[in-house]
């Protein structure tokens, strides 16, 4: 009997003869309508002779095999892999939806030119442009404090954020969200712009001190002033001054000079009073300015009003030549009006006297 073909299956319960080839397992193939097709039979074994190759081999797919089954040649992915891919489809769509939600609404414009404006710790956040068809909401983020929202759904381009910056030594950033009125209740994160960092203690501008009193007696010039107040209050309701917050970091400078002179001198104090030695025969002008020497930037505050002493001044020195000219013009106008009125009354009186001397008609 000849050697059985290796491609034939062994009958159940019958052991193959020694020296015969075991049947190869079936492998799935993409070329069968049913999805399963046997590999082509191997060439017949001929003792002592060369192996014959099959007349034709199936075409090899252009794409690499998806997996390799044990005992089989690489082939395309079987049906279970396709079902897994179909099962993963909703997850892929959900991931794409979440990415879109995270990206926000790209059609809404975001704020630009964001600036902090702060004087004596009263802080205003400003930006552009004016919204049209949408609104802004401001979020204040601190390094250690919780996020706080201000000016929710505002159509303005500025927001007073003073009350959420009470920890004046903390550094804050502002997120300005561009939102639709109907978009506040969903989970979509709106587009937003981020401001520069802002630390009130280092960046607020010192306001103008208020000069309460000044005197020049002999060669002594004394000036008393008051600290600017902040929007923050003590537990009893009274307002804190900038000295209450800055304490020893705050100094004041007095700049003074002889009236009608350009040469300035300055004096420094940490109290509320200046006392300087001056020329007793000259008047002096001066102003007060707060300063924070520990700052690298924004060190000097706003200048108070300029005031001058009036020791031995005459009216021309006190008010200037302009006032004198105005007074002179008014005086000339009054004198001219009086003269014109007197001439008019005199002529009227003469005309009346002439009419009285005329004889009556028919007499």
Secondary structure by P-SEA (a helix, b strand, c coil): cccccccccccccccccccccccccbbbbcccccccccccccccccccbbbbccccccccccccccccccccccccccaaaaaaaaaaaaaaaaaaaaaaaaaccccbbbbcbbbbbbcccbbbbbbcccccccbbbbbbbccccccccccccccccccccccccccccccbbbbbbbcccccccccccccccccccccccccccccbbbbccccccccbbbbbbbbbbccccccccccccccccccccbbbbbbbbcccccccccccccccbbbbbccccbbbbcbbbbbbccccccccccccbbbbbbccccccccccaaaaaaaaaaaaaaaaaaaaaaaaaaaaaaaaaaaaacccccc
